């Protein structure tokens, strides 16, 4: 398998992730004042981070984020790789919803059920948004990139294999790493600016 994203950009991302650190608000009492005291950030810095990422996220993402904060599930205001127990939970939840949707599609011996298909697909989206929230990753900027990128696969000469559109010659993958790097650099600037005005 060839490298999908530029290793130099991925190295920059990893460095910025270390520098920025995560601001997990899913623990403690879930209030912003406890987040500020737990992570040594000011309320202004916290509000600036929230404002920075808001345009990059959908309303649905914010609703899932709020649910997770209220449920005291791990969420982060900054991009991060969460602890292994959080990664295991997210993987388990995703697998459970995918399996329920496969069953609803009639692929495990039963009949397809339109209501259960809707329920399963929406639950997959909800859990996927929760997984992004656990990692402090806004959804809108990356979903837009992937949707626009997938449209580049549909060219007059595109081919289908088992119903799936194949990547045409000259296809370039979505710029996920580049977009994440921009988000991380924006967060770094906000944190630096907050320190200057303390």
N, C-alpha and C positions, 0 to 999 in steps of 0.2 A: 504494500500500500504506500502510495506517495504521500509526502507531507502536504497536508491540506492548507496549512497556514504558515506564514513566514516564521521560521524559528527565531529570528532576531526580534521580531515583534512580540512573540510569545515570551522571550527572555525579558523584554522591557515590562511586559504585563506582570510577570512573576515578581520582578523587582518592585514595581509600584504596589502590588498587593501586600508585600512585606512592609513597605514604607507607610502605607495608609492604615493597615490593620482593619479589623472588622468592628462595626458598632452593632452588636447583637442586642435587639430590644425585646427579645422573646423570653427573657428571664427576669427574675426579681418581680417587682410589682407591676412592671409594664408601663410605668409612668415615665414621661420624658425627663422629669427631674432625677429619677433614679438612674436613667441612662446616662445623663450628664455626670452624675457623681461616680458611677461605676467606671466610666471610660475617660474621665478627666477632660471632658469637652464642655464648652459653654453652651447655653441654650441658643445663643446666636449662631454658633457653629452648627449645631444640630438642625436648626431651622433652615440655615443656608444649604446644608446637604439635602434636606427634604425638598426645598425649592428647586435645587439643581436637577434632581432626578424626576420630579413630578412630570415635566413635559415629555420625558422619555418613557413614561409608563401609562398604561390604559387605566380607565376608571375601574375596570374589573380587577386589575392587578392591585389597585389600592384597596378594594373591598376584601380581597383575599388576604392582603397584608394585615388589614385591620382585624380580620377574623383570627389570624395567627397570633397577633399581639394579644388579643383578648383571651385566647386559649393558652397563652404562655408557651407557644411553640417558637422555635428558633427562627428569627428573622434578622436581617442585617440591612443597615442603611448604606453600607458600602460593599462593593464586590469582594467576595471571599470564598474560600473553600471551607464549608462548615465542618465541625467535628464528625468523626466517623459514625457516631450513633445517629446523627441527623441525616447523614448520607444514606445510611441503612434504612431509616424510616422513609425517606423520600423514595428510594428505590422500591421498597415494599408497597407503598401506596400507589405508585405508578403501575407496578406489575398487577396489583389487584384490580385496578380500574381497566387496564388493557384486557385482562382475562375476562372480566365481566362484559366488555364490549364485544370481544370475539364470540362469546356465548350468545349475546344479543343478535349478532350477525348470522346466527345459525350455523356456525362453523364447528360446533362441538357435538353435533347430532340432533339438536333441537331445531325448531322452526325460527326464522327471523322474527324479531319483535320490534316494530318501529319505535314504540315508546321507550323500550329498553336501549335501543340504539342511541336515541337522543340522550337519554340519561347517562349512558356510558361515555359517549363522546364529550359531553359537557363536563362530566366528572374528570375525564382525562385532562381537559383544558384547565379545570380548577386546580387539580393536583400539580400540573405542570407549572402553573403560575405560582403555586405555593413553593415549588422547588426553586424557581427563580428567586422568590422572596427570601428563601433560606440562604441563598447565595448572594443576596444583595444585588441582583441583576435586574434592571428595569426591562420590561418586555417589549414595549412599542418600537424602540429603535432597532432591535434585533429582528423582530417579526417583520417589520417593514423591509429590512435588508433581505431576508430570506424570501419573502413573497416576490419582491422585485427581481431577485436573482433567479428564482424558479421560472419566471416568465421569459428569461433569456434562453431557456432550454427549448421553448416552443418556437421553432423556426420552420420554414417551408420544408426542410429536409429532415425534420425530427422523426425519430423512429420509436416504436413502442415494443417493449419486450414484456410479455405477460401483463400488458396493460400499463406498464410504467414507462414514462417518457425517459428516454436515454439522453445523456449529456452529449450535445453536439460537439463537433471538432472546434477547438478554440474556446470551449467553455471555461469560465473562471468561477471558482467557488465564491460564496458570499463572503463579504469582508467583516466577518465576526470579530476577528482579532483586532483589526484596525479600529472598528467602532468601540470595542471595549477599551482600547488604549486611549481613545478620546475621552471616554467617560472617566477613566481613572485619572487622567491628567486634569480634567475639570474638578474632580474631587480634591486632588492634591492642591490645586490653586485655592479652592475654598478654604481648606484647612490652613494653608499658609497665610491667607488674608485674615482669617480669624485670629491667628497668633499675633499678627501685626497690630490689631486693634485692641488686644487685651490690655 
